[in-house]
Amino acid sequence: MLKTGFALLLICLANFSQAATLVYNVQGYTMDQGRRVSFVALEYEDGVITRLHHSADTVVGSAATERIDGEGATCCPA
């Protein structure tokens, strides 16, 4: 599982020249001021995470031009 999450993170950050990219269908976890934050999707642009989606409902309205299905993988961005 860790290997899959790491591979997904590399895929997410590998293509910096694209417009916004959405990685959805993930079990995501990150830290914010010492608190664990869960998310189901993230958007990034130019190698920078620009938005975390905490609900699948908000993913539908994303304007990201590229979409990557995380296939339920664990995603732990640094």
Biopython code that builds the backbone (N, CA, C, O; Angstrom):
import numpy as np
from Bio.PDB.StructureBuilder import StructureBuilder

atoms = [
    (1, "MET", "N", (0.817, -1.187, 0.000)),
    (1, "MET", "CA", (0.000, 0.000, 0.000)),
    (1, "MET", "C", (0.866, 1.259, 0.000)),
    (1, "MET", "O", (0.582, 2.207, -0.732)),
    (2, "LEU", "N", (1.916, 1.272, 0.813)),
    (2, "LEU", "CA", (2.808, 2.420, 0.861)),
    (2, "LEU", "C", (3.462, 2.646, -0.491)),
    (2, "LEU", "O", (3.614, 3.786, -0.930)),
    (3, "LYS", "N", (3.848, 1.562, -1.150)),
    (3, "LYS", "CA", (4.476, 1.654, -2.459)),
    (3, "LYS", "C", (3.533, 2.307, -3.468)),
    (3, "LYS", "O", (3.958, 3.142, -4.266)),
    (4, "THR", "N", (2.253, 1.927, -3.433)),
    (4, "THR", "CA", (1.266, 2.497, -4.338)),
    (4, "THR", "C", (1.074, 3.981, -4.064)),
    (4, "THR", "O", (1.009, 4.775, -5.002)),
    (5, "GLY", "N", (0.983, 4.366, -2.806)),
    (5, "GLY", "CA", (0.824, 5.772, -2.451)),
    (5, "GLY", "C", (2.011, 6.607, -2.880)),
    (5, "GLY", "O", (1.844, 7.730, -3.356)),
    (6, "PHE", "N", (3.200, 6.072, -2.718)),
    (6, "PHE", "CA", (4.405, 6.778, -3.132)),
    (6, "PHE", "C", (4.438, 6.934, -4.649)),
    (6, "PHE", "O", (4.783, 8.001, -5.157)),
    (7, "ALA", "N", (4.084, 5.878, -5.371)),
    (7, "ALA", "CA", (4.056, 5.939, -6.831)),
    (7, "ALA", "C", (3.043, 6.968, -7.302)),
    (7, "ALA", "O", (3.308, 7.706, -8.250)),
    (8, "LEU", "N", (1.880, 7.027, -6.649)),
    (8, "LEU", "CA", (0.862, 8.000, -7.002)),
    (8, "LEU", "C", (1.371, 9.417, -6.775)),
    (8, "LEU", "O", (1.137, 10.296, -7.604)),
    (9, "LEU", "N", (2.058, 9.647, -5.675)),
    (9, "LEU", "CA", (2.605, 10.967, -5.399)),
    (9, "LEU", "C", (3.614, 11.369, -6.472)),
    (9, "LEU", "O", (3.615, 12.518, -6.914)),
    (10, "LEU", "N", (4.456, 10.458, -6.889)),
    (10, "LEU", "CA", (5.429, 10.761, -7.936)),
    (10, "LEU", "C", (4.738, 11.111, -9.249)),
    (10, "LEU", "O", (5.147, 12.043, -9.941)),
    (11, "ILE", "N", (3.701, 10.369, -9.589)),
    (11, "ILE", "CA", (2.953, 10.665, -10.802)),
    (11, "ILE", "C", (2.350, 12.058, -10.719)),
    (11, "ILE", "O", (2.375, 12.813, -11.691)),
    (12, "CYS", "N", (1.814, 12.390, -9.565)),
    (12, "CYS", "CA", (1.175, 13.691, -9.372)),
    (12, "CYS", "C", (2.145, 14.843, -9.570)),
    (12, "CYS", "O", (1.786, 15.868, -10.150)),
    (13, "LEU", "N", (3.344, 14.686, -9.102)),
    (13, "LEU", "CA", (4.301, 15.779, -9.132)),
    (13, "LEU", "C", (5.234, 15.760, -10.333)),
    (13, "LEU", "O", (6.048, 16.671, -10.486)),
    (14, "ALA", "N", (5.139, 14.752, -11.184)),
    (14, "ALA", "CA", (6.076, 14.590, -12.285)),
    (14, "ALA", "C", (5.849, 15.570, -13.419)),
    (14, "ALA", "O", (6.805, 15.926, -14.107)),
    (15, "ASN", "N", (4.640, 16.013, -13.640)),
    (15, "ASN", "CA", (4.333, 16.820, -14.812)),
    (15, "ASN", "C", (4.018, 18.249, -14.393)),
    (15, "ASN", "O", (2.863, 18.583, -14.127)),
    (16, "PHE", "N", (5.036, 19.086, -14.334)),
    (16, "PHE", "CA", (4.872, 20.444, -13.839)),
    (16, "PHE", "C", (4.336, 21.426, -14.881)),
    (16, "PHE", "O", (3.866, 22.500, -14.508)),
    (17, "SER", "N", (4.388, 21.097, -16.166)),
    (17, "SER", "CA", (4.034, 22.057, -17.202)),
    (17, "SER", "C", (2.539, 22.080, -17.520)),
    (17, "SER", "O", (2.100, 22.940, -18.284)),
    (18, "GLN", "N", (1.770, 21.197, -16.980)),
    (18, "GLN", "CA", (0.337, 21.128, -17.245)),
    (18, "GLN", "C", (-0.403, 22.204, -16.462)),
    (18, "GLN", "O", (0.101, 22.759, -15.486)),
    (19, "ALA", "N", (-1.631, 22.478, -16.933)),
    (19, "ALA", "CA", (-2.538, 23.308, -16.136)),
    (19, "ALA", "C", (-2.960, 22.459, -14.941)),
    (19, "ALA", "O", (-2.400, 21.388, -14.713)),
    (20, "ALA", "N", (-3.914, 22.916, -14.201)),
    (20, "ALA", "CA", (-4.322, 22.225, -12.980)),
    (20, "ALA", "C", (-4.649, 20.759, -13.243)),
    (20, "ALA", "O", (-5.292, 20.411, -14.233)),
    (21, "THR", "N", (-4.191, 19.919, -12.333)),
    (21, "THR", "CA", (-4.432, 18.475, -12.398)),
    (21, "THR", "C", (-5.159, 18.063, -11.126)),
    (21, "THR", "O", (-4.826, 18.507, -10.027)),
    (22, "LEU", "N", (-6.156, 17.207, -11.297)),
    (22, "LEU", "CA", (-6.932, 16.682, -10.184)),
    (22, "LEU", "C", (-6.583, 15.211, -10.009)),
    (22, "LEU", "O", (-6.652, 14.438, -10.965)),
    (23, "VAL", "N", (-6.216, 14.830, -8.819)),
    (23, "VAL", "CA", (-6.013, 13.423, -8.461)),
    (23, "VAL", "C", (-7.155, 13.078, -7.513)),
    (23, "VAL", "O", (-7.234, 13.603, -6.402)),
    (24, "TYR", "N", (-8.040, 12.189, -7.964)),
    (24, "TYR", "CA", (-9.241, 11.880, -7.202)),
    (24, "TYR", "C", (-9.299, 10.390, -6.879)),
    (24, "TYR", "O", (-8.479, 9.607, -7.358)),
    (25, "ASN", "N", (-10.285, 10.008, -6.057)),
    (25, "ASN", "CA", (-10.475, 8.623, -5.656)),
    (25, "ASN", "C", (-9.252, 8.121, -4.878)),
    (25, "ASN", "O", (-8.706, 7.055, -5.163)),
    (26, "VAL", "N", (-8.841, 8.920, -3.891)),
    (26, "VAL", "CA", (-7.717, 8.545, -3.032)),
    (26, "VAL", "C", (-8.154, 8.598, -1.570)),
    (26, "VAL", "O", (-9.150, 9.233, -1.224)),
    (27, "GLN", "N", (-7.403, 7.930, -0.741)),
    (27, "GLN", "CA", (-7.529, 8.065, 0.709)),
    (27, "GLN", "C", (-6.325, 8.886, 1.126)),
    (27, "GLN", "O", (-5.249, 8.347, 1.385)),
    (28, "GLY", "N", (-6.517, 10.195, 1.189)),
    (28, "GLY", "CA", (-5.400, 11.088, 1.422)),
    (28, "GLY", "C", (-5.290, 11.555, 2.856)),
    (28, "GLY", "O", (-6.289, 11.740, 3.552)),
    (29, "TYR", "N", (-4.042, 11.743, 3.283)),
    (29, "TYR", "CA", (-3.742, 12.222, 4.628)),
    (29, "TYR", "C", (-2.568, 13.182, 4.550)),
    (29, "TYR", "O", (-1.596, 12.930, 3.837)),
    (30, "THR", "N", (-2.659, 14.279, 5.281)),
    (30, "THR", "CA", (-1.555, 15.207, 5.403)),
    (30, "THR", "C", (-1.640, 15.845, 6.788)),
    (30, "THR", "O", (-2.560, 15.551, 7.551)),
    (31, "MET", "N", (-0.709, 16.695, 7.107)),
    (31, "MET", "CA", (-0.696, 17.359, 8.408)),
    (31, "MET", "C", (-0.883, 18.863, 8.209)),
    (31, "MET", "O", (-0.372, 19.444, 7.251)),
    (32, "ASP", "N", (-1.619, 19.475, 9.125)),
    (32, "ASP", "CA", (-1.807, 20.921, 9.136)),
    (32, "ASP", "C", (-1.689, 21.388, 10.582)),
    (32, "ASP", "O", (-2.576, 21.138, 11.398)),
    (33, "GLN", "N", (-0.603, 22.058, 10.888)),
    (33, "GLN", "CA", (-0.331, 22.569, 12.231)),
    (33, "GLN", "C", (-0.485, 21.477, 13.298)),
    (33, "GLN", "O", (-1.089, 21.694, 14.348)),
    (34, "GLY", "N", (0.073, 20.308, 13.003)),
    (34, "GLY", "CA", (0.078, 19.208, 13.955)),
    (34, "GLY", "C", (-1.181, 18.361, 13.976)),
    (34, "GLY", "O", (-1.273, 17.405, 14.747)),
    (35, "ARG", "N", (-2.153, 18.701, 13.139)),
    (35, "ARG", "CA", (-3.391, 17.918, 13.071)),
    (35, "ARG", "C", (-3.438, 17.128, 11.764)),
    (35, "ARG", "O", (-3.062, 17.628, 10.704)),
    (36, "ARG", "N", (-3.907, 15.887, 11.863)),
    (36, "ARG", "CA", (-4.063, 15.071, 10.662)),
    (36, "ARG", "C", (-5.296, 15.537, 9.893)),
    (36, "ARG", "O", (-6.363, 15.732, 10.474)),
    (37, "VAL", "N", (-5.140, 15.713, 8.588)),
    (37, "VAL", "CA", (-6.226, 16.133, 7.709)),
    (37, "VAL", "C", (-6.440, 15.042, 6.673)),
    (37, "VAL", "O", (-5.490, 14.594, 6.031)),
    (38, "SER", "N", (-7.684, 14.616, 6.509)),
    (38, "SER", "CA", (-8.029, 13.605, 5.506)),
    (38, "SER", "C", (-8.634, 14.284, 4.286)),
    (38, "SER", "O", (-9.285, 15.322, 4.403)),
    (39, "PHE", "N", (-8.417, 13.693, 3.115)),
    (39, "PHE", "CA", (-9.007, 14.219, 1.887)),
    (39, "PHE", "C", (-9.244, 13.089, 0.898)),
    (39, "PHE", "O", (-8.654, 12.015, 1.012)),
    (40, "VAL", "N", (-10.124, 13.347, -0.084)),
    (40, "VAL", "CA", (-10.467, 12.332, -1.087)),
    (40, "VAL", "C", (-9.895, 12.681, -2.459)),
    (40, "VAL", "O", (-9.893, 11.848, -3.365)),
    (41, "ALA", "N", (-9.412, 13.910, -2.607)),
    (41, "ALA", "CA", (-8.820, 14.352, -3.876)),
    (41, "ALA", "C", (-7.945, 15.568, -3.609)),
    (41, "ALA", "O", (-8.104, 16.259, -2.603)),
    (42, "LEU", "N", (-7.019, 15.816, -4.529)),
    (42, "LEU", "CA", (-6.210, 17.021, -4.447)),
    (42, "LEU", "C", (-5.997, 17.570, -5.839)),
    (42, "LEU", "O", (-6.037, 16.840, -6.830)),
    (43, "GLU", "N", (-5.768, 18.879, -5.896)),
    (43, "GLU", "CA", (-5.431, 19.537, -7.153)),
    (43, "GLU", "C", (-4.044, 20.141, -7.006)),
    (43, "GLU", "O", (-3.659, 20.603, -5.931)),
    (44, "TYR", "N", (-3.306, 20.129, -8.102)),
    (44, "TYR", "CA", (-2.007, 20.784, -8.087)),
    (44, "TYR", "C", (-1.754, 21.452, -9.423)),
    (44, "TYR", "O", (-2.324, 21.067, -10.444)),
    (45, "GLU", "N", (-0.890, 22.459, -9.403)),
    (45, "GLU", "CA", (-0.519, 23.183, -10.606)),
    (45, "GLU", "C", (0.919, 23.666, -10.438)),
    (45, "GLU", "O", (1.283, 24.212, -9.396)),
    (46, "ASP", "N", (1.722, 23.463, -11.462)),
    (46, "ASP", "CA", (3.133, 23.854, -11.424)),
    (46, "ASP", "C", (3.859, 23.257, -10.219)),
    (46, "ASP", "O", (4.724, 23.904, -9.627)),
    (47, "GLY", "N", (3.504, 22.013, -9.854)),
    (47, "GLY", "CA", (4.171, 21.310, -8.773)),
    (47, "GLY", "C", (3.748, 21.711, -7.376)),
    (47, "GLY", "O", (4.347, 21.271, -6.395)),
    (48, "VAL", "N", (2.709, 22.551, -7.274)),
    (48, "VAL", "CA", (2.245, 23.034, -5.974)),
    (48, "VAL", "C", (0.804, 22.577, -5.772)),
    (48, "VAL", "O", (-0.041, 22.768, -6.646)),
    (49, "ILE", "N", (0.529, 21.978, -4.624)),
    (49, "ILE", "CA", (-0.837, 21.573, -4.304)),
    (49, "ILE", "C", (-1.640, 22.838, -4.037)),
    (49, "ILE", "O", (-1.287, 23.646, -3.178)),
    (50, "THR", "N", (-2.727, 22.996, -4.789)),
    (50, "THR", "CA", (-3.531, 24.211, -4.690)),
    (50, "THR", "C", (-4.847, 24.007, -3.945)),
    (50, "THR", "O", (-5.449, 24.971, -3.473)),
    (51, "ARG", "N", (-5.297, 22.749, -3.839)),
    (51, "ARG", "CA", (-6.563, 22.501, -3.142)),
    (51, "ARG", "C", (-6.674, 21.051, -2.716)),
    (51, "ARG", "O", (-6.299, 20.142, -3.458)),
    (52, "LEU", "N", (-7.191, 20.842, -1.517)),
    (52, "LEU", "CA", (-7.563, 19.518, -1.045)),
    (52, "LEU", "C", (-9.084, 19.434, -1.064)),
    (52, "LEU", "O", (-9.766, 20.371, -0.649)),
    (53, "HIS", "N", (-9.607, 18.329, -1.538)),
    (53, "HIS", "CA", (-11.048, 18.100, -1.534)),
    (53, "HIS", "C", (-11.358, 17.130, -0.399)),
    (53, "HIS", "O", (-10.850, 16.009, -0.377)),
    (54, "HIS", "N", (-12.182, 17.558, 0.528)),
    (54, "HIS", "CA", (-12.518, 16.730, 1.683)),
    (54, "HIS", "C", (-13.772, 15.902, 1.440)),
    (54, "HIS", "O", (-14.101, 15.018, 2.232)),
    (55, "SER", "N", (-14.467, 16.185, 0.353)),
    (55, "SER", "CA", (-15.700, 15.489, 0.017)),
    (55, "SER", "C", (-15.741, 15.229, -1.485)),
    (55, "SER", "O", (-15.303, 16.065, -2.275)),
    (56, "ALA", "N", (-16.264, 14.079, -1.875)),
    (56, "ALA", "CA", (-16.389, 13.752, -3.303)),
    (56, "ALA", "C", (-17.318, 14.741, -4.012)),
    (56, "ALA", "O", (-17.213, 14.920, -5.226)),
    (57, "ASP", "N", (-18.213, 15.376, -3.280)),
    (57, "ASP", "CA", (-19.137, 16.339, -3.877)),
    (57, "ASP", "C", (-18.404, 17.522, -4.495)),
    (57, "ASP", "O", (-18.834, 18.034, -5.529)),
    (58, "THR", "N", (-17.314, 17.967, -3.890)),
    (58, "THR", "CA", (-16.590, 19.127, -4.416)),
    (58, "THR", "C", (-15.727, 18.769, -5.618)),
    (58, "THR", "O", (-15.347, 19.647, -6.393)),
    (59, "VAL", "N", (-15.415, 17.491, -5.779)),
    (59, "VAL", "CA", (-14.574, 17.047, -6.901)),
    (59, "VAL", "C", (-15.292, 17.289, -8.224)),
    (59, "VAL", "O", (-14.660, 17.643, -9.220)),
    (60, "VAL", "N", (-16.601, 17.100, -8.237)),
    (60, "VAL", "CA", (-17.396, 17.246, -9.457)),
    (60, "VAL", "C", (-17.242, 18.642, -10.056)),
    (60, "VAL", "O", (-17.208, 18.782, -11.278)),
    (61, "GLY", "N", (-17.150, 19.660, -9.231)),
    (61, "GLY", "CA", (-17.050, 21.030, -9.713)),
    (61, "GLY", "C", (-15.646, 21.494, -10.049)),
    (61, "GLY", "O", (-15.454, 22.663, -10.384)),
    (62, "SER", "N", (-14.668, 20.621, -9.972)),
    (62, "SER", "CA", (-13.279, 21.014, -10.242)),
    (62, "SER", "C", (-13.099, 21.440, -11.694)),
    (62, "SER", "O", (-13.637, 20.809, -12.605)),
    (63, "ALA", "N", (-12.343, 22.508, -11.903)),
    (63, "ALA", "CA", (-12.049, 22.997, -13.246)),
    (63, "ALA", "C", (-10.730, 22.444, -13.783)),
    (63, "ALA", "O", (-10.260, 22.889, -14.829)),
    (64, "ALA", "N", (-10.130, 21.486, -13.087)),
    (64, "ALA", "CA", (-8.845, 20.916, -13.518)),
    (64, "ALA", "C", (-8.965, 20.332, -14.926)),
    (64, "ALA", "O", (-9.956, 19.680, -15.254)),
    (65, "THR", "N", (-7.956, 20.570, -15.744)),
    (65, "THR", "CA", (-7.988, 20.104, -17.127)),
    (65, "THR", "C", (-7.534, 18.654, -17.266)),
    (65, "THR", "O", (-7.895, 17.982, -18.232)),
    (66, "GLU", "N", (-6.757, 18.177, -16.324)),
    (66, "GLU", "CA", (-6.315, 16.786, -16.347)),
    (66, "GLU", "C", (-6.796, 16.112, -15.070)),
    (66, "GLU", "O", (-6.765, 16.700, -13.989)),
    (67, "ARG", "N", (-7.242, 14.862, -15.218)),
    (67, "ARG", "CA", (-7.756, 14.115, -14.064)),
    (67, "ARG", "C", (-7.084, 12.757, -13.998)),
    (67, "ARG", "O", (-6.951, 12.063, -15.006)),
    (68, "ILE", "N", (-6.666, 12.390, -12.804)),
    (68, "ILE", "CA", (-6.004, 11.108, -12.577)),
    (68, "ILE", "C", (-6.804, 10.353, -11.524)),
    (68, "ILE", "O", (-7.020, 10.852, -10.420)),
    (69, "ASP", "N", (-7.238, 9.154, -11.872)),
    (69, "ASP", "CA", (-7.983, 8.305, -10.930)),
    (69, "ASP", "C", (-6.960, 7.586, -10.049)),
    (69, "ASP", "O", (-6.158, 6.791, -10.540)),
    (70, "GLY", "N", (-6.993, 7.868, -8.762)),
    (70, "GLY", "CA", (-6.059, 7.235, -7.826)),
    (70, "GLY", "C", (-6.421, 5.803, -7.473)),
    (70, "GLY", "O", (-5.666, 5.134, -6.767)),
    (71, "GLU", "N", (-7.566, 5.318, -7.952)),
    (71, "GLU", "CA", (-8.004, 3.950, -7.767)),
    (71, "GLU", "C", (-7.987, 3.517, -6.302)),
    (71, "GLU", "O", (-7.663, 2.370, -5.993)),
    (72, "GLY", "N", (-8.337, 4.441, -5.399)),
    (72, "GLY", "CA", (-8.429, 4.118, -3.979)),
    (72, "GLY", "C", (-7.120, 4.058, -3.234)),
    (72, "GLY", "O", (-7.095, 3.675, -2.064)),
    (73, "ALA", "N", (-6.023, 4.430, -3.884)),
    (73, "ALA", "CA", (-4.698, 4.373, -3.257)),
    (73, "ALA", "C", (-4.588, 5.385, -2.116)),
    (73, "ALA", "O", (-5.315, 6.378, -2.077)),
    (74, "THR", "N", (-3.674, 5.117, -1.197)),
    (74, "THR", "CA", (-3.355, 6.058, -0.131)),
    (74, "THR", "C", (-2.402, 7.102, -0.684)),
    (74, "THR", "O", (-1.422, 6.774, -1.354)),
    (75, "CYS", "N", (-2.700, 8.371, -0.397)),
    (75, "CYS", "CA", (-1.881, 9.479, -0.893)),
    (75, "CYS", "C", (-1.460, 10.335, 0.294)),
    (75, "CYS", "O", (-2.303, 10.848, 1.029)),
    (76, "CYS", "N", (-0.159, 10.485, 0.476)),
    (76, "CYS", "CA", (0.370, 11.275, 1.593)),
    (76, "CYS", "C", (1.375, 12.301, 1.063)),
    (76, "CYS", "O", (2.583, 12.066, 1.112)),
    (77, "PRO", "N", (0.881, 13.441, 0.556)),
    (77, "PRO", "CA", (1.813, 14.440, 0.032)),
    (77, "PRO", "C", (2.651, 15.055, 1.137)),
    (77, "PRO", "O", (2.204, 15.181, 2.277)),
    (78, "ALA", "N", (3.860, 15.433, 0.788)),
    (78, "ALA", "CA", (4.757, 16.043, 1.765)),
    (78, "ALA", "C", (4.501, 17.509, 1.902)),
    (78, "ALA", "O", (5.170, 18.182, 2.686)),
]
sb = StructureBuilder()
sb.init_structure("model")
sb.init_model(0)
sb.init_chain("A")
sb.init_seg("    ")
for serial, (resi, resn, name, xyz) in enumerate(atoms, 1):
    if name == "N":
        sb.init_residue(resn, " ", resi, " ")
    sb.init_atom(name, np.array(xyz, "f"), 0.0, 1.0, " ", f" {name:<3s}", serial, name[0])
structure = sb.get_structure()
